[in-house]
Amino acid sequence: MGYNVALKYYYMTSDTIKNLLPKFVESLKTRGRSPATVLAYRSDLEQMVDFLIKKEKVTPDQVRPDDLDSFRDTLLNDKYTPKSVSRKLNAVKTFFRWMIDQNLITSDPSSSVAHPKIDNVLPKFLNQLEYRAIRDVTRNDVRIAAIVELILQTGLRISEVASLKTSNLKDNEMLIEAFATQPQRTVPLNRPAKEVIDSYMKIRPKADSPYVFISKNGKPLAVRNIRASIARYLQRAELPNYSVNDLRTTFMVENLKNGVDIVLLSQVSGHKRLSTTERYLELAQITEPGKKQTLIEL
């Protein structure tokens, strides 16, 4: 009996991390996690798996805490924000805890890995010359140009861009499905946002994928791929100190500067608390928010 148990344990732990990932993803689905959450977990963990494979760490028992420390530090060096890295670490820790629960490993290498310190600093935003520069350098890349413009005109989070579905695009608005703790909401599409989406849909690869932004082979664009592409264009525009997250902040600041009602802006942005939106008043140098009920065109 002891030999059989040991043999079973050997075969369980000899499975690769890459092969275990789809099983973990299925467990998230059975636990009722939202499609956007599942997609984000899978994307973040695929990034970790690729990193570990390059270090020749293929099975869970080969992974050590310093490997995951190195993964965290590499992300930070690649200009991911501490908040984004912290979120990715949450996915990593959840994955390894699942392996513990499934008796696939006996110790959790992620338990001692510390989250990066998140400084409570004001976010950055682009001025008009700067966001015109990013438009100019993406002009010949219709897909990325559409993503940049969509964030500037609607304030979507990058994860919401990645999970946006064609069925949720309407004439003058789009539906953002509920995910994690975020409720479903409707976001208006102004003229520039509508035009870039229409332009992209004309050249979008023919595929059965329900997602708006896809690769040439029809797969949905992962958050990390969108982030990396925009980071390259920000470099070309000589804006290396900005990230894709700053496009959303730019949307917030420009609308506040132009007198858009803060309650409307909070609802469109998907903020759970009005106090989150109020934080941007300082950036916009606004003491008294306006009452406009229509978003501006940047």
Phi, psi and omega per residue, in radians:
M1 nan -0.776 3.129
G2 -1.074 -0.677 3.124
Y3 -1.116 -0.745 -3.127
N4 -1.125 -0.702 3.114
V5 -1.105 -0.775 3.136
A6 -1.104 -0.707 -3.137
L7 -1.138 -0.739 3.107
K8 -1.078 -0.746 -3.132
Y9 -1.107 -0.665 3.130
Y10 -1.072 -0.809 -3.094
Y11 -1.193 -0.580 3.121
M12 -1.160 -0.796 -3.053
T13 -1.416 -0.227 3.139
S14 -1.435 -0.109 3.075
D15 -1.188 2.583 -3.086
T16 -1.415 2.749 3.079
I17 -1.075 -0.664 -3.133
K18 -1.067 -0.679 3.129
N19 -1.328 -0.487 -3.138
L20 -1.334 -0.456 -3.075
L21 -1.012 -0.836 3.121
P22 -1.055 -0.574 3.117
K23 -1.180 -0.692 3.081
F24 -1.118 -0.746 3.127
V25 -1.046 -0.727 3.104
E26 -1.100 -0.620 3.121
S27 -1.152 -0.608 3.085
L28 -1.115 -0.715 -3.136
K29 -1.132 -0.739 -3.124
T30 -1.186 -0.408 3.104
R31 -1.533 0.099 3.021
G32 1.415 0.335 3.096
R33 -1.220 2.578 -3.066
S34 -1.160 2.683 3.116
P35 -0.972 -0.679 -3.138
A36 -1.147 -0.676 3.114
T37 -1.144 -0.786 3.134
V38 -1.055 -0.756 -3.141
L39 -1.095 -0.728 -3.136
A40 -1.154 -0.765 3.109
Y41 -1.050 -0.824 -3.102
R42 -1.080 -0.771 -3.137
S43 -1.077 -0.834 -3.129
D44 -1.094 -0.704 -3.081
L45 -1.343 -0.534 3.025
E46 -1.078 -0.635 3.094
Q47 -1.106 -0.743 3.109
M48 -1.151 -0.758 -3.124
V49 -1.048 -0.797 3.116
D50 -1.030 -0.735 3.138
F51 -1.098 -0.786 -3.100
L52 -1.202 -0.639 3.125
I53 -1.090 -0.688 3.101
K54 -1.107 -0.471 3.090
K55 -1.582 0.124 -3.139
E56 1.080 0.602 3.019
K57 -1.864 1.737 -2.954
V58 -1.805 -0.647 -3.129
T59 -1.864 2.728 -3.074
P60 -0.998 -0.633 -3.080
D61 -1.220 -0.254 3.120
Q62 -1.470 -0.263 -3.046
V63 -1.404 2.303 3.114
R64 -2.035 2.787 3.114
P65 -0.938 -0.653 -3.109
D66 -1.193 -0.416 3.046
D67 -1.155 -0.726 -3.127
L68 -1.325 -0.550 2.993
D69 -1.047 -0.746 -3.135
S70 -1.148 -0.669 3.082
F71 -1.055 -0.822 3.108
R72 -1.028 -0.828 -3.081
D73 -1.170 -0.595 3.096
T74 -1.137 -0.721 3.093
L75 -1.059 -0.770 3.131
L76 -1.103 -0.702 3.109
N77 -1.168 -0.461 3.114
D78 -1.498 0.238 3.018
K79 1.323 0.296 2.956
Y80 -1.224 2.500 3.138
T81 -1.230 2.673 3.075
P82 -0.948 -0.628 3.131
K83 -1.136 -0.731 3.113
S84 -1.155 -0.730 3.134
V85 -1.121 -0.698 3.116
S86 -1.077 -0.710 3.102
R87 -1.113 -0.731 3.114
K88 -1.106 -0.678 3.104
L89 -1.133 -0.600 3.067
N90 -1.055 -0.719 3.099
A91 -1.118 -0.756 3.132
V92 -1.069 -0.816 -3.113
K93 -1.136 -0.673 3.104
T94 -1.125 -0.697 3.122
F95 -1.074 -0.819 -3.111
F96 -1.247 -0.570 3.051
R97 -1.137 -0.638 3.068
W98 -1.080 -0.715 3.110
M99 -1.102 -0.651 3.073
I100 -1.107 -0.825 -3.128
D101 -1.075 -0.553 -3.139
Q102 -1.527 0.100 -3.111
N103 1.024 0.578 3.113
L104 -1.544 -0.447 3.072
I105 -2.421 2.761 -3.119
T106 -1.780 -0.294 3.090
S107 -2.413 2.616 -3.051
D108 -1.771 1.870 -3.126
P109 -1.227 -0.241 -3.099
S110 -1.551 -0.230 -2.989
S111 -1.102 -0.558 -3.091
S112 -1.652 -0.025 -3.101
V113 -1.341 2.128 -3.063
A114 -1.483 2.530 3.036
H115 -1.282 2.598 3.069
P116 -1.168 2.639 3.111
K117 -1.244 2.260 3.139
I118 -1.822 1.864 3.139
D119 -1.310 2.433 3.132
N120 -1.474 1.231 -3.108
V121 -1.901 2.737 3.114
L122 -1.211 2.434 3.113
P123 -1.197 2.899 3.132
K124 -1.724 2.756 3.054
F125 -2.512 2.730 -3.115
L126 -1.602 2.483 3.002
N127 -1.448 3.096 -3.053
Q128 -1.043 -0.742 3.122
L129 -1.085 -0.638 -3.091
E130 -1.289 -0.748 3.140
Y131 -1.339 -0.338 2.963
R132 -1.241 -0.569 3.122
A133 -1.156 -0.721 3.130
I134 -1.206 -0.563 3.039
R135 -1.107 -0.752 -3.095
D136 -1.081 -0.774 -3.058
V137 -1.322 -0.323 3.118
T138 -1.699 0.048 -2.998
R139 -0.958 -0.650 -3.087
N140 -1.576 0.013 3.078
D141 -1.982 1.562 -2.963
V142 -1.025 -0.683 -3.099
R143 -1.148 -0.889 -3.127
I144 -1.199 -0.639 3.080
A145 -1.043 -0.697 3.123
A146 -1.150 -0.688 3.140
I147 -1.153 -0.799 3.124
V148 -1.030 -0.834 -3.094
E149 -1.158 -0.668 -3.128
L150 -1.092 -0.726 3.123
I151 -1.197 -0.741 3.134
L152 -1.096 -0.622 -3.045
Q153 -1.601 -0.345 -3.068
T154 -2.193 -0.267 3.139
G155 1.278 0.381 3.128
L156 -1.081 2.554 2.959
R157 -1.265 2.718 -3.123
I158 -1.094 -0.612 3.113
S159 -1.160 -0.569 3.121
E160 -1.277 -0.579 3.044
V161 -1.099 -0.815 -3.098
A162 -1.112 -0.580 -3.068
S163 -1.725 0.087 3.139
L164 -1.147 2.318 -3.105
K165 -1.893 2.600 -3.139
T166 -1.077 -0.582 -3.121
S167 -1.200 -0.277 -3.111
N168 -1.706 0.089 3.073
L169 -1.624 2.114 3.102
K170 -1.951 -3.108 -3.087
D171 -1.027 -0.873 -3.043
N172 -2.194 0.278 3.139
E173 -2.790 2.929 3.053
M174 -2.413 2.594 3.141
L175 -1.657 2.190 3.037
I176 -1.768 1.982 -3.058
E177 -1.185 2.691 3.090
A178 -1.090 2.481 3.050
F179 -2.662 2.537 -3.102
A180 0.847 -2.111 3.137
T181 -1.689 0.074 -3.097
Q182 -1.529 2.186 3.078
P183 -1.308 2.848 3.054
Q184 -1.102 2.536 3.085
R185 -2.609 2.854 3.095
T186 -1.948 2.333 -3.122
V187 -2.064 2.212 3.134
P188 -1.210 2.560 3.068
L189 -1.875 2.028 3.081
N190 -1.466 -3.137 -3.052
R191 -1.014 -0.875 3.134
P192 -1.058 -0.686 3.140
A193 -1.145 -0.757 3.129
K194 -1.105 -0.721 -3.108
E195 -1.127 -0.741 -3.096
V196 -1.249 -0.597 3.087
I197 -1.154 -0.771 3.117
D198 -1.060 -0.717 3.131
S199 -1.114 -0.740 -3.132
Y200 -1.185 -0.720 -3.085
M201 -1.098 -0.439 3.106
K202 -1.213 -0.510 -3.106
I203 -1.931 0.027 3.137
R204 -1.057 2.360 3.121
P205 -0.977 2.484 3.106
K206 -1.276 1.981 -3.086
A207 -2.695 2.783 3.131
D208 -1.454 -0.034 -3.098
S209 -1.032 2.393 3.099
P210 -1.343 -0.191 -3.031
Y211 -1.493 2.588 -3.115
V212 -1.211 -0.923 -3.037
F213 -1.711 1.976 -3.054
I214 -2.301 2.868 3.100
S215 -1.466 3.129 -3.133
K216 -1.092 -0.491 3.129
N217 -1.635 0.197 3.021
G218 1.541 0.076 3.138
K219 -1.508 2.561 3.122
P220 -1.123 2.484 3.111
L221 -1.216 2.236 3.097
A222 -1.314 2.658 3.129
V223 -0.948 -0.747 -3.079
R224 -1.137 -0.569 3.124
N225 -1.248 -0.678 3.074
I226 -1.110 -0.803 -3.127
R227 -1.054 -0.780 -3.107
A228 -1.154 -0.709 -3.138
S229 -1.112 -0.798 -3.127
I230 -1.185 -0.613 3.094
A231 -1.062 -0.693 3.123
R232 -1.128 -0.719 3.132
Y233 -1.223 -0.579 3.066
L234 -1.125 -0.629 3.057
Q235 -1.104 -0.784 -3.136
R236 -1.103 -0.584 3.137
A237 -1.436 0.099 -3.117
E238 1.039 0.744 3.096
L239 -2.210 0.960 -2.998
P240 -1.196 -0.288 -3.088
N241 -1.556 0.059 3.128
Y242 -1.891 2.811 3.086
S243 -2.323 3.043 3.140
V244 -1.044 -0.564 3.138
N245 -1.077 -0.500 -3.111
D246 -1.256 -0.307 3.064
L247 -1.196 -0.709 3.096
R248 -1.126 -0.722 3.110
T249 -1.102 -0.662 3.109
T250 -1.057 -0.747 3.069
F251 -0.991 -0.812 -3.113
M252 -1.077 -0.872 -3.047
V253 -1.130 -0.797 -3.094
E254 -1.119 -0.663 3.127
N255 -1.206 -0.686 3.090
L256 -1.143 -0.731 3.121
K257 -1.052 -0.563 -3.077
N258 -1.680 0.319 2.963
G259 1.406 0.330 3.102
V260 -1.260 2.436 -3.119
D261 -1.017 2.287 -3.033
I262 -1.206 -0.529 3.105
V263 -1.192 -0.774 3.072
L264 -1.035 -0.793 -3.106
L265 -1.119 -0.674 3.108
S266 -1.110 -0.731 3.139
Q267 -1.168 -0.791 -3.134
V268 -1.104 -0.658 -3.087
S269 -1.347 -0.252 -3.130
G270 1.381 0.429 3.076
H271 -1.335 2.320 3.132
K272 -1.322 -0.443 -3.132
R273 -2.214 2.438 3.099
L274 -1.098 -0.519 -3.137
S275 -1.076 -0.502 3.087
T276 -1.132 -0.769 3.122
T277 -1.184 -0.654 -3.122
E278 -1.078 -0.416 3.128
R279 -1.063 -0.473 -3.093
Y280 -1.396 -0.191 3.122
L281 -1.063 -0.675 3.127
E282 -1.107 -0.742 3.110
L283 -1.067 -0.737 -3.100
A284 -1.386 -0.102 -3.105
Q285 0.994 0.785 3.134
I286 -2.004 2.276 3.080
T287 -1.754 -0.515 -3.135
E288 -2.229 1.850 -3.105
P289 -1.151 2.705 -3.111
G290 -1.450 -2.979 -3.065
K291 -2.214 0.176 -3.133
K292 -1.056 2.411 -3.102
Q293 -1.842 0.289 3.099
T294 -2.308 2.346 3.099
L295 -1.185 2.624 -3.141
I296 -1.447 2.928 2.992
E297 -1.786 2.031 -3.135
L298 -1.301 nan nan
